[in-house]
Amino acid sequence: MQVIGLCRFSYPALGGFQVEHDSVEERIAFLYQQERLEERFRLLETVALPCLRAQTDPDFDLIIVIGDTFPPDSRDRLEALTADMPQVQIQAHPPLPQREIMKDILRKARTDPSAPCLHFRYDDDDAVALNFIERLRKAQADCAALCEQHRTVAFDYNMGYVAEFSADGIAAVEIHRPYYVAALGMFIRGGDGLTIMSFAHEKLARFMPTVTFAGEPMFVRSHNGYNDSRQKKVKPVPVTPLSDEQELEFLKRFAINADHVRAAFA
Protein backbone atom coordinates (compact mmCIF):
# COMPACT_ATOMS: atom_id res chain seq x y z
CA MET A 1 0.00 0.00 0.00
CA GLN A 2 1.39 3.39 -0.98
CA VAL A 3 2.29 5.68 1.92
CA ILE A 4 2.40 9.40 1.07
CA GLY A 5 3.70 12.16 3.33
CA LEU A 6 3.26 15.89 2.80
CA CYS A 7 5.63 18.55 4.17
CA ARG A 8 5.20 22.30 3.58
CA PHE A 9 8.58 24.05 3.71
CA SER A 10 7.94 27.79 4.01
CA TYR A 11 5.25 27.57 1.34
CA PRO A 12 3.39 30.94 1.14
CA ALA A 13 -0.14 29.57 1.04
CA LEU A 14 -3.26 31.69 1.03
CA GLY A 15 -4.64 30.84 4.45
CA GLY A 16 -3.40 27.99 6.60
CA PHE A 17 -1.40 30.23 8.94
CA GLN A 18 -2.36 31.42 12.38
CA VAL A 19 -0.14 34.46 11.92
CA GLU A 20 -1.95 36.80 9.52
CA HIS A 21 -0.37 39.09 6.90
CA ASP A 22 -1.99 41.87 4.91
CA SER A 23 -0.74 40.58 1.56
CA VAL A 24 0.94 37.63 -0.09
CA GLU A 25 4.04 39.76 -0.53
CA GLU A 26 4.23 40.39 3.23
CA ARG A 27 3.85 36.68 3.91
CA ILE A 28 6.60 35.80 1.46
CA ALA A 29 8.89 38.42 3.01
CA PHE A 30 8.23 36.93 6.45
CA LEU A 31 8.74 33.32 5.38
CA TYR A 32 11.90 33.98 3.39
CA GLN A 33 13.72 36.25 5.82
CA GLN A 34 17.24 34.93 6.28
CA GLU A 35 17.11 34.38 10.04
CA ARG A 36 13.88 32.40 9.81
CA LEU A 37 15.01 30.22 6.88
CA GLU A 38 18.28 29.48 8.63
CA GLU A 39 16.43 28.16 11.67
CA ARG A 40 14.11 26.08 9.47
CA PHE A 41 17.07 24.52 7.66
CA ARG A 42 18.86 23.71 10.92
CA LEU A 43 15.75 21.96 12.26
CA LEU A 44 15.16 20.16 8.97
CA GLU A 45 18.74 18.92 8.92
CA THR A 46 19.03 17.85 12.57
CA VAL A 47 15.46 16.88 13.52
CA ALA A 48 13.07 16.24 10.64
CA LEU A 49 15.14 14.41 8.03
CA PRO A 50 17.37 12.00 10.01
CA CYS A 51 14.45 9.92 11.30
CA LEU A 52 13.00 9.60 7.79
CA ARG A 53 16.33 8.43 6.38
CA ALA A 54 16.47 5.74 9.06
CA GLN A 55 12.92 4.39 8.85
CA THR A 56 12.71 0.63 9.35
CA ASP A 57 10.27 0.63 6.42
CA PRO A 58 11.75 2.97 3.77
CA ASP A 59 8.91 2.39 1.28
CA PHE A 60 7.12 5.75 1.40
CA ASP A 61 6.88 8.98 -0.59
CA LEU A 62 7.46 12.45 0.86
CA ILE A 63 6.43 15.55 -1.07
CA ILE A 64 8.11 18.76 0.12
CA VAL A 65 6.14 21.78 -1.07
CA ILE A 66 7.88 25.13 -1.56
CA GLY A 67 6.84 28.38 -3.21
CA ASP A 68 7.66 29.14 -6.84
CA THR A 69 9.63 32.20 -5.65
CA PHE A 70 11.67 30.26 -3.09
CA PRO A 71 15.20 31.73 -3.08
CA PRO A 72 17.40 29.79 -5.56
CA ASP A 73 20.24 29.32 -3.05
CA SER A 74 17.75 27.90 -0.55
CA ARG A 75 16.32 25.58 -3.21
CA ASP A 76 19.86 24.33 -3.89
CA ARG A 77 20.39 23.78 -0.16
CA LEU A 78 17.13 21.86 0.15
CA GLU A 79 17.98 19.67 -2.83
CA ALA A 80 21.43 18.95 -1.37
CA LEU A 81 19.95 18.00 2.02
CA THR A 82 17.55 15.50 0.42
CA ALA A 83 19.75 14.24 -2.42
CA ASP A 84 20.30 10.90 -0.65
CA MET A 85 16.57 10.39 -0.03
CA PRO A 86 14.85 8.71 -3.01
CA GLN A 87 11.52 9.09 -1.21
CA VAL A 88 11.59 12.89 -1.51
CA GLN A 89 10.05 14.92 -4.29
CA ILE A 90 10.32 18.72 -4.12
CA GLN A 91 7.43 20.59 -5.73
CA ALA A 92 7.28 24.35 -6.27
CA HIS A 93 3.86 26.00 -6.48
CA PRO A 94 2.58 29.59 -6.63
CA PRO A 95 0.64 30.95 -3.64
CA LEU A 96 -2.77 29.25 -3.68
CA PRO A 97 -5.47 28.46 -1.08
CA GLN A 98 -3.63 26.17 1.29
CA ARG A 99 -6.09 23.36 1.84
CA GLU A 100 -7.13 23.05 -1.82
CA ILE A 101 -3.61 22.97 -3.24
CA MET A 102 -2.45 20.45 -0.64
CA LYS A 103 -5.41 18.17 -1.33
CA ASP A 104 -4.69 18.38 -5.06
CA ILE A 105 -0.99 17.55 -4.55
CA LEU A 106 -1.88 14.49 -2.46
CA ARG A 107 -4.44 13.25 -4.97
CA LYS A 108 -1.98 13.54 -7.85
CA ALA A 109 0.70 11.73 -5.82
CA ARG A 110 -1.26 8.47 -5.82
CA THR A 111 0.36 6.07 -8.26
CA ASP A 112 -2.92 4.12 -8.51
CA PRO A 113 -5.96 6.19 -7.49
CA SER A 114 -8.13 3.08 -7.55
CA ALA A 115 -6.03 1.46 -4.81
CA PRO A 116 -6.18 2.38 -1.10
CA CYS A 117 -3.34 4.40 0.40
CA LEU A 118 -2.05 5.90 3.63
CA HIS A 119 -1.34 9.60 4.21
CA PHE A 120 0.62 11.47 6.84
CA ARG A 121 1.42 15.15 7.36
CA TYR A 122 4.93 16.16 8.32
CA ASP A 123 6.11 19.46 9.77
CA ASP A 124 9.63 20.50 8.85
CA ASP A 125 10.69 20.87 12.49
CA ASP A 126 9.27 17.66 13.96
CA ALA A 127 10.41 14.05 14.07
CA VAL A 128 8.79 10.61 14.24
CA ALA A 129 10.06 7.34 15.64
CA LEU A 130 12.19 5.22 13.32
CA ASN A 131 9.42 2.61 13.08
CA PHE A 132 6.59 5.06 12.31
CA ILE A 133 6.00 3.91 8.71
CA GLU A 134 6.28 0.27 9.76
CA ARG A 135 3.77 0.75 12.57
CA LEU A 136 1.41 2.74 10.36
CA ARG A 137 1.27 -0.11 7.83
CA LYS A 138 0.75 -2.65 10.60
CA ALA A 139 -2.04 -0.58 12.14
CA GLN A 140 -3.88 -0.56 8.84
CA ALA A 141 -3.37 -4.29 8.38
CA ASP A 142 -4.58 -5.00 11.92
CA CYS A 143 -7.66 -2.84 11.28
CA ALA A 144 -8.36 -4.14 7.78
CA ALA A 145 -11.97 -5.05 8.59
CA LEU A 146 -12.61 -1.55 9.93
CA CYS A 147 -11.00 0.01 6.85
CA GLU A 148 -13.22 -2.05 4.56
CA GLN A 149 -16.29 -0.43 6.11
CA HIS A 150 -15.20 3.23 5.97
CA ARG A 151 -13.87 5.75 3.47
CA THR A 152 -11.20 6.88 5.90
CA VAL A 153 -9.73 5.71 9.21
CA ALA A 154 -7.18 7.64 11.29
CA PHE A 155 -4.30 6.11 13.24
CA ASP A 156 -2.96 8.23 16.08
CA TYR A 157 0.19 7.75 18.15
CA ASN A 158 -0.39 10.08 21.06
CA MET A 159 2.82 9.93 23.12
CA GLY A 160 5.98 11.89 22.41
CA TYR A 161 8.09 14.87 23.39
CA VAL A 162 8.08 18.62 23.15
CA ALA A 163 11.68 19.69 22.59
CA GLU A 164 13.80 22.78 22.10
CA PHE A 165 17.05 22.69 20.13
CA SER A 166 20.00 25.05 20.52
CA ALA A 167 23.77 25.31 20.76
CA ASP A 168 23.38 23.82 24.24
CA GLY A 169 21.80 20.67 22.81
CA ILE A 170 18.31 19.33 23.46
CA ALA A 171 15.86 20.17 26.22
CA ALA A 172 12.61 18.24 26.29
CA VAL A 173 9.60 16.96 28.22
CA GLU A 174 7.46 13.91 27.54
CA ILE A 175 3.82 14.67 26.68
CA HIS A 176 0.54 12.97 25.82
CA ARG A 177 -1.27 14.76 23.01
CA PRO A 178 -3.94 13.15 20.80
CA TYR A 179 -4.23 14.00 17.09
CA TYR A 180 -1.02 15.99 16.80
CA VAL A 181 0.31 16.45 13.26
CA ALA A 182 3.37 14.34 14.05
CA ALA A 183 2.85 10.55 14.13
CA LEU A 184 -0.70 10.78 12.80
CA GLY A 185 -1.73 8.80 9.74
CA MET A 186 -4.88 8.20 7.74
CA PHE A 187 -6.18 5.39 5.55
CA ILE A 188 -8.07 6.37 2.37
CA ARG A 189 -10.20 3.89 0.46
CA GLY A 190 -9.33 3.20 -3.16
CA GLY A 191 -11.11 5.49 -5.61
CA ASP A 192 -11.85 8.08 -2.92
CA GLY A 193 -10.65 11.66 -3.31
CA LEU A 194 -10.40 12.49 0.37
CA THR A 195 -6.96 13.28 1.82
CA ILE A 196 -5.48 13.91 5.24
CA MET A 197 -5.60 17.62 4.30
CA SER A 198 -9.38 17.41 3.90
CA PHE A 199 -9.66 17.68 7.69
CA ALA A 200 -8.16 19.68 10.53
CA HIS A 201 -5.87 17.21 12.30
CA GLU A 202 -7.33 17.81 15.77
CA LYS A 203 -10.88 17.26 14.45
CA LEU A 204 -10.36 13.94 12.66
CA ALA A 205 -12.38 12.03 15.25
CA ARG A 206 -15.48 14.02 14.28
CA PHE A 207 -15.47 12.61 10.77
CA MET A 208 -14.14 9.04 10.87
CA PRO A 209 -13.23 6.16 13.15
CA THR A 210 -9.87 6.68 14.83
CA VAL A 211 -7.58 4.14 16.45
CA THR A 212 -5.19 5.42 19.13
CA PHE A 213 -1.92 3.77 20.13
CA ALA A 214 -0.07 4.59 23.35
CA GLY A 215 2.76 2.99 25.28
CA GLU A 216 5.88 4.47 23.67
CA PRO A 217 7.01 7.90 22.44
CA MET A 218 6.42 8.20 18.71
CA PHE A 219 7.06 11.88 17.95
CA VAL A 220 9.12 14.94 18.79
CA ARG A 221 7.35 18.28 18.53
CA SER A 222 9.83 21.13 18.17
CA HIS A 223 9.24 24.45 19.90
CA ASN A 224 11.28 27.21 18.31
CA GLY A 225 11.34 30.87 17.42
CA TYR A 226 9.07 30.56 14.40
CA ASN A 227 6.34 28.05 15.30
CA ASP A 228 3.28 29.42 13.54
CA SER A 229 1.01 28.10 16.29
CA ARG A 230 3.13 29.79 18.98
CA GLN A 231 3.47 33.32 17.59
CA LYS A 232 0.50 34.42 19.67
CA LYS A 233 0.28 34.27 23.46
CA VAL A 234 0.38 30.60 24.46
CA LYS A 235 1.09 28.70 27.63
CA PRO A 236 4.81 27.86 27.86
CA VAL A 237 5.86 24.22 28.01
CA PRO A 238 8.66 23.71 30.54
CA VAL A 239 11.52 21.57 29.22
CA THR A 240 14.73 20.36 30.86
CA PRO A 241 18.10 19.47 29.30
CA LEU A 242 18.45 15.82 28.35
CA SER A 243 20.76 13.60 30.36
CA ASP A 244 23.38 11.53 28.57
CA GLU A 245 21.03 8.55 28.79
CA GLN A 246 18.15 10.55 27.31
CA GLU A 247 20.35 11.84 24.50
CA LEU A 248 21.11 8.23 23.62
CA GLU A 249 17.38 7.45 23.66
CA PHE A 250 16.69 10.34 21.25
CA LEU A 251 19.40 9.00 18.97
CA LYS A 252 18.09 5.42 19.03
CA ARG A 253 14.40 6.28 18.74
CA PHE A 254 14.42 9.39 16.51
CA ALA A 255 17.95 9.50 14.98
CA ILE A 256 18.37 12.95 16.55
CA ASN A 257 22.04 13.38 17.42
CA ALA A 258 22.58 15.89 20.24
CA ASP A 259 26.15 16.60 19.08
CA HIS A 260 24.84 17.33 15.59
CA VAL A 261 22.29 19.71 17.10
CA ARG A 262 24.93 21.54 19.13
CA ALA A 263 27.20 21.90 16.09
CA ALA A 264 24.39 23.07 13.77
CA PHE A 265 23.11 25.70 16.19
CA ALA A 266 26.52 26.87 17.45
C-alpha positions as CSV (number, residue, x, y, z in Angstrom):
1,M,0.0,0.0,0.0
2,Q,1.4,3.4,-1.0
3,V,2.3,5.7,1.9
4,I,2.4,9.4,1.1
5,G,3.7,12.2,3.3
6,L,3.3,15.9,2.8
7,C,5.6,18.5,4.2
8,R,5.2,22.3,3.6
9,F,8.6,24.0,3.7
10,S,7.9,27.8,4.0
11,Y,5.3,27.6,1.3
12,P,3.4,30.9,1.1
13,A,-0.1,29.6,1.0
14,L,-3.3,31.7,1.0
15,G,-4.6,30.8,4.5
16,G,-3.4,28.0,6.6
17,F,-1.4,30.2,8.9
18,Q,-2.4,31.4,12.4
19,V,-0.1,34.5,11.9
20,E,-1.9,36.8,9.5
21,H,-0.4,39.1,6.9
22,D,-2.0,41.9,4.9
23,S,-0.7,40.6,1.6
24,V,0.9,37.6,-0.1
25,E,4.0,39.8,-0.5
26,E,4.2,40.4,3.2
27,R,3.8,36.7,3.9
28,I,6.6,35.8,1.5
29,A,8.9,38.4,3.0
30,F,8.2,36.9,6.5
31,L,8.7,33.3,5.4
32,Y,11.9,34.0,3.4
33,Q,13.7,36.2,5.8
34,Q,17.2,34.9,6.3
35,E,17.1,34.4,10.0
36,R,13.9,32.4,9.8
37,L,15.0,30.2,6.9
38,E,18.3,29.5,8.6
39,E,16.4,28.2,11.7
40,R,14.1,26.1,9.5
41,F,17.1,24.5,7.7
42,R,18.9,23.7,10.9
43,L,15.8,22.0,12.3
44,L,15.2,20.2,9.0
45,E,18.7,18.9,8.9
46,T,19.0,17.9,12.6
47,V,15.5,16.9,13.5
48,A,13.1,16.2,10.6
49,L,15.1,14.4,8.0
50,P,17.4,12.0,10.0
51,C,14.5,9.9,11.3
52,L,13.0,9.6,7.8
53,R,16.3,8.4,6.4
54,A,16.5,5.7,9.1
55,Q,12.9,4.4,8.8
56,T,12.7,0.6,9.4
57,D,10.3,0.6,6.4
58,P,11.7,3.0,3.8
59,D,8.9,2.4,1.3
60,F,7.1,5.8,1.4
61,D,6.9,9.0,-0.6
62,L,7.5,12.5,0.9
63,I,6.4,15.6,-1.1
64,I,8.1,18.8,0.1
65,V,6.1,21.8,-1.1
66,I,7.9,25.1,-1.6
67,G,6.8,28.4,-3.2
68,D,7.7,29.1,-6.8
69,T,9.6,32.2,-5.6
70,F,11.7,30.3,-3.1
71,P,15.2,31.7,-3.1
72,P,17.4,29.8,-5.6
73,D,20.2,29.3,-3.1
74,S,17.7,27.9,-0.5
75,R,16.3,25.6,-3.2
76,D,19.9,24.3,-3.9
77,R,20.4,23.8,-0.2
78,L,17.1,21.9,0.2
79,E,18.0,19.7,-2.8
80,A,21.4,18.9,-1.4
81,L,19.9,18.0,2.0
82,T,17.5,15.5,0.4
83,A,19.8,14.2,-2.4
84,D,20.3,10.9,-0.7
85,M,16.6,10.4,0.0
86,P,14.8,8.7,-3.0
87,Q,11.5,9.1,-1.2
88,V,11.6,12.9,-1.5
89,Q,10.0,14.9,-4.3
90,I,10.3,18.7,-4.1
91,Q,7.4,20.6,-5.7
92,A,7.3,24.4,-6.3
93,H,3.9,26.0,-6.5
94,P,2.6,29.6,-6.6
95,P,0.6,30.9,-3.6
96,L,-2.8,29.2,-3.7
97,P,-5.5,28.5,-1.1
98,Q,-3.6,26.2,1.3
99,R,-6.1,23.4,1.8
100,E,-7.1,23.1,-1.8
101,I,-3.6,23.0,-3.2
102,M,-2.4,20.4,-0.6
103,K,-5.4,18.2,-1.3
104,D,-4.7,18.4,-5.1
105,I,-1.0,17.6,-4.5
106,L,-1.9,14.5,-2.5
107,R,-4.4,13.2,-5.0
108,K,-2.0,13.5,-7.8
109,A,0.7,11.7,-5.8
110,R,-1.3,8.5,-5.8
111,T,0.4,6.1,-8.3
112,D,-2.9,4.1,-8.5
113,P,-6.0,6.2,-7.5
114,S,-8.1,3.1,-7.5
115,A,-6.0,1.5,-4.8
116,P,-6.2,2.4,-1.1
117,C,-3.3,4.4,0.4
118,L,-2.1,5.9,3.6
119,H,-1.3,9.6,4.2
120,F,0.6,11.5,6.8
121,R,1.4,15.2,7.4
122,Y,4.9,16.2,8.3
123,D,6.1,19.5,9.8
124,D,9.6,20.5,8.8
125,D,10.7,20.9,12.5
126,D,9.3,17.7,14.0
127,A,10.4,14.0,14.1
128,V,8.8,10.6,14.2
129,A,10.1,7.3,15.6
130,L,12.2,5.2,13.3
131,N,9.4,2.6,13.1
132,F,6.6,5.1,12.3
133,I,6.0,3.9,8.7
134,E,6.3,0.3,9.8
135,R,3.8,0.7,12.6
136,L,1.4,2.7,10.4
137,R,1.3,-0.1,7.8
138,K,0.8,-2.7,10.6
139,A,-2.0,-0.6,12.1
140,Q,-3.9,-0.6,8.8
141,A,-3.4,-4.3,8.4
142,D,-4.6,-5.0,11.9
143,C,-7.7,-2.8,11.3
144,A,-8.4,-4.1,7.8
145,A,-12.0,-5.1,8.6
146,L,-12.6,-1.6,9.9
147,C,-11.0,0.0,6.9
148,E,-13.2,-2.0,4.6
149,Q,-16.3,-0.4,6.1
150,H,-15.2,3.2,6.0
151,R,-13.9,5.8,3.5
152,T,-11.2,6.9,5.9
153,V,-9.7,5.7,9.2
154,A,-7.2,7.6,11.3
155,F,-4.3,6.1,13.2
156,D,-3.0,8.2,16.1
157,Y,0.2,7.7,18.1
158,N,-0.4,10.1,21.1
159,M,2.8,9.9,23.1
160,G,6.0,11.9,22.4
161,Y,8.1,14.9,23.4
162,V,8.1,18.6,23.1
163,A,11.7,19.7,22.6
164,E,13.8,22.8,22.1
165,F,17.0,22.7,20.1
166,S,20.0,25.0,20.5
167,A,23.8,25.3,20.8
168,D,23.4,23.8,24.2
169,G,21.8,20.7,22.8
170,I,18.3,19.3,23.5
171,A,15.9,20.2,26.2
172,A,12.6,18.2,26.3
173,V,9.6,17.0,28.2
174,E,7.5,13.9,27.5
175,I,3.8,14.7,26.7
176,H,0.5,13.0,25.8
177,R,-1.3,14.8,23.0
178,P,-3.9,13.2,20.8
179,Y,-4.2,14.0,17.1
180,Y,-1.0,16.0,16.8
181,V,0.3,16.4,13.3
182,A,3.4,14.3,14.0
183,A,2.8,10.6,14.1
184,L,-0.7,10.8,12.8
185,G,-1.7,8.8,9.7
186,M,-4.9,8.2,7.7
187,F,-6.2,5.4,5.5
188,I,-8.1,6.4,2.4
189,R,-10.2,3.9,0.5
190,G,-9.3,3.2,-3.2
191,G,-11.1,5.5,-5.6
192,D,-11.9,8.1,-2.9
193,G,-10.7,11.7,-3.3
194,L,-10.4,12.5,0.4
195,T,-7.0,13.3,1.8
196,I,-5.5,13.9,5.2
197,M,-5.6,17.6,4.3
198,S,-9.4,17.4,3.9
199,F,-9.7,17.7,7.7
200,A,-8.2,19.7,10.5
201,H,-5.9,17.2,12.3
202,E,-7.3,17.8,15.8
203,K,-10.9,17.3,14.4
204,L,-10.4,13.9,12.7
205,A,-12.4,12.0,15.3
206,R,-15.5,14.0,14.3
207,F,-15.5,12.6,10.8
208,M,-14.1,9.0,10.9
209,P,-13.2,6.2,13.1
210,T,-9.9,6.7,14.8
211,V,-7.6,4.1,16.5
212,T,-5.2,5.4,19.1
213,F,-1.9,3.8,20.1
214,A,-0.1,4.6,23.3
215,G,2.8,3.0,25.3
216,E,5.9,4.5,23.7
217,P,7.0,7.9,22.4
218,M,6.4,8.2,18.7
219,F,7.1,11.9,17.9
220,V,9.1,14.9,18.8
221,R,7.3,18.3,18.5
222,S,9.8,21.1,18.2
223,H,9.2,24.4,19.9
224,N,11.3,27.2,18.3
225,G,11.3,30.9,17.4
226,Y,9.1,30.6,14.4
227,N,6.3,28.0,15.3
228,D,3.3,29.4,13.5
229,S,1.0,28.1,16.3
230,R,3.1,29.8,19.0
231,Q,3.5,33.3,17.6
232,K,0.5,34.4,19.7
233,K,0.3,34.3,23.5
234,V,0.4,30.6,24.5
235,K,1.1,28.7,27.6
236,P,4.8,27.9,27.9
237,V,5.9,24.2,28.0
238,P,8.7,23.7,30.5
239,V,11.5,21.6,29.2
240,T,14.7,20.4,30.9
241,P,18.1,19.5,29.3
242,L,18.5,15.8,28.4
243,S,20.8,13.6,30.4
244,D,23.4,11.5,28.6
245,E,21.0,8.6,28.8
246,Q,18.1,10.5,27.3
247,E,20.4,11.8,24.5
248,L,21.1,8.2,23.6
249,E,17.4,7.5,23.7
250,F,16.7,10.3,21.2
251,L,19.4,9.0,19.0
252,K,18.1,5.4,19.0
253,R,14.4,6.3,18.7
254,F,14.4,9.4,16.5
255,A,17.9,9.5,15.0
256,I,18.4,13.0,16.6
257,N,22.0,13.4,17.4
258,A,22.6,15.9,20.2
259,D,26.1,16.6,19.1
260,H,24.8,17.3,15.6
261,V,22.3,19.7,17.1
262,R,24.9,21.5,19.1
263,A,27.2,21.9,16.1
264,A,24.4,23.1,13.8
265,F,23.1,25.7,16.2
266,A,26.5,26.9,17.5
